[in-house]
Amino acid sequence: MIRALVRSLAAVSLLATPTFGHDSCVTPLPRCAQPRFEVRFGMPIGRFECAVARPIHRHAFRLESERCWVEPLFESRVVGYDLCRRPIRREVFVREGYWSYRTVEVCRCGATIRR
C-alpha cells in the first residue's frame, strides 16, 4: 500500500516539474552556444561550437640539436667449447655507450620530427 502511494507521488511530482527545452518556455541560446548537429556513421552527434573561426595551425619547423645516449653494444659470441664439442656462448662487451648529438625539427606547438 505504501509502495503504491510512493510510486504515485513520484509520478505526479515528475509530471509537475517544468520541462526545459520547449521552444516557447526557454529563451533562445546565443549563436555561439547553439548546438550544431553533425552526422557520423549515420547517427547525429550534437556539439556546441562557437561561431568564431579559429586559425588553422601550420607547422613551422626549426632545426635544433638534441643530445641522445647511444647504448653500449654487446654481442653473443662463441668463447670456447665444452667436452662434447658444443660451443659455449657468452655476451661480450664490444663498444662503450656514449653521448651523441642529432638534428631534430621542432615546431612551437611541441611537434617534433626525429630522423
Steps between C-alpha positions, in 0.01 A plus 500: 500500500778741593700404189208581275453835673870586465497402130197713427651799684825458305313486170295810587813691607673411170201620302483823701862604434545757224638371173812677384584521135149565371510776236243724664638469855872561457668804352710412196867426557757748374643415159829365634322256736246360254552130435630409158409149403739298297439156354768235547443137418131569439430641850469871586752631751425829678788736569509850638733715295561868496457686170849651532736340250827384652813540289637181347838410645769436245821347631801729473791270577841624606815293525641427844763263629405239758732306727429126502657197667628218280479171691808284552528211258510137613513198269450130556823327393655156526764516775594132510381140474396251767612134524230389256624756244193722537564875476488707820334836430537811715396866475816690412545874546582655159459878531439751780191716515547866411317829460425619149325798342238478229301761312124511560225721362288671769182707463385754759192284572727221623491271197842343438638310202797274574673355198 
